[in-house]
Each structure stands twice: as structure tokens, then as C-alpha cells.
Amino acid sequence: MTKTPPATNPPAATAPPAAPAAKHRQSLSSRAGNTWVGLIAGALILIVLLVFILQNLDQVQVGLFFWHFSLPLGVAVLLSVIGGALVMALVGGVRILQLRRAAKK
């Protein structure tokens, strides 16, 4: 008795799998949502600042040019940070104006 090899089917031409239907994905963020996140982040930062100021109520002497006054340490540090941010914004604003003038030319 001779063995016959099992019948093999020729490989069928298979089409590549169909790509899933492209779904229109909407962005999950919006201006209102981003604003809400910004407000919450700002509120958390203000709470941290309040805790910092309340924990640093020791009076310190501050001298600026010819003014001399006494402030709580936390308030003095906060005012110096605000002053530094204003100087940084001023320098950045001047640079932006320079770049705008150069771009117009």
C-alpha cells in the first residue's frame, strides 16, 4: 500500500486586512476646558503661596533706596519674586518688539 501525501491546498491569495474605518477623533480639550485647568492650577498655586506666607510671619527690615520698612518675611519674598517677574517681562517685551520690527523689514 502506498501512502499518498495529504492533499495540500495552494495558498489562497489573501487580501491585506482591511484598515479599520477611520474614525473622526475630536480633540478632548477645548478653550473652556483649558481655562478651567488653568484656574484650578492658579488656585492651587495661590493656596501654596498663602501657606508659605502664613508660615513665614517673622518681621524683617527691608531697605529700598531711601525707604526703610518692616514686612513679614513671606510677603517680602513674594514681593521680590513679583518684582523679578516684572523685570523679566519687561526685558522679554523689549526683545519681542525688536523681533517684530526686524520681521516687518
ABEGO torsion letter per residue (X at the ends): XBBBBBBBBBBBBBBBBBBBBBBBBBBABBAAAAAAAAAAAAAAAAAAAAAAAAABABBBBBBBEABBBBBBAAAAAAAAAAAAAAAAAAAAAAAAAAAAAAAAX
